[in-house]
């Protein structure tokens, strides 16, 4: 059967609710197996100026930075840290997706993610 469920996940690593959802969702995603097409999206934005360590740039010479909201205000976690974690998760997601079984192409959810 060629039926599948497509899930677009919107969140970021700085949101406790997003992390809790991913943890709780993993069991259901595994049950769907090859019938699931999972695609993560992260709440990132760009700007020319970094305000209070919200941004990450791969080079200090680049005027555009990738930024995320600060999840805990005056706490120790910064928007830059959220961006770095979101990028790390995307790298893992796409690596797992490329290495997945060709018979389940497009079914990229992995508990490793």
SVG drawing of the C-alpha trace seen along z (x, -y; Angstrom):
<svg xmlns="http://www.w3.org/2000/svg" viewBox="-3 -45 38 47">
<polyline fill="none" stroke="black" stroke-width="0.4" points="0.0,0.0 1.4,-3.4 -0.5,-5.3 1.4,-7.5 1.0,-10.3 3.0,-13.5 4.0,-15.4 5.6,-18.8 7.0,-19.5 7.5,-23.2 9.5,-24.0 13.0,-24.6 15.3,-23.0 14.8,-25.9 11.2,-25.0 10.5,-22.5 7.1,-21.7 8.8,-20.9 11.3,-18.6 8.6,-16.9 6.4,-16.4 9.3,-14.8 10.0,-12.4 6.3,-11.5 5.8,-11.3 8.7,-8.9 6.8,-5.8 3.9,-6.6 6.3,-7.6 8.0,-4.2 4.7,-2.4 3.9,-4.2 7.4,-3.3 7.4,-3.5 4.0,-5.1 5.3,-8.3 7.0,-11.3 8.4,-13.5 9.9,-17.0 11.2,-19.2 11.1,-23.0 12.8,-25.4 11.9,-28.9 15.0,-30.8 15.4,-34.2 18.2,-36.4 19.3,-39.9 22.2,-42.1 22.8,-42.8 23.1,-40.4 21.0,-41.4 21.9,-39.9 23.6,-36.7 20.5,-35.6 22.5,-34.9 25.1,-32.5 27.3,-33.2 29.8,-30.8 32.1,-33.8 32.5,-37.1 32.8,-38.8 29.2,-37.8 26.6,-40.5 23.7,-38.1 23.3,-35.9 21.0,-33.0 19.1,-33.8 16.6,-32.3 14.6,-33.6 16.2,-33.4 14.3,-30.6 14.9,-31.6 15.3,-35.4 18.1,-36.2 19.0,-32.6 22.1,-30.8 20.7,-29.6 21.1,-32.0 19.5,-32.2 22.9,-31.4 22.9,-28.2 19.4,-27.3 20.6,-28.0 23.6,-25.7 21.4,-22.9 18.8,-23.3 21.5,-23.1 23.0,-20.1 19.6,-18.4 19.0,-19.2 22.4,-17.7 21.6,-14.5 18.1,-14.4 19.4,-14.7 22.2,-12.2 19.8,-9.6 17.4,-10.4 20.1,-9.8 21.2,-6.6 17.7,-5.2 16.5,-2.0 15.7,-2.9 12.5,-0.9 11.2,-3.5 12.4,-6.6 10.8,-9.7 10.2,-8.1 12.8,-10.0 11.7,-10.0 14.3,-8.3 14.5,-8.0 18.2,-8.8 17.0,-12.2"/>
</svg>
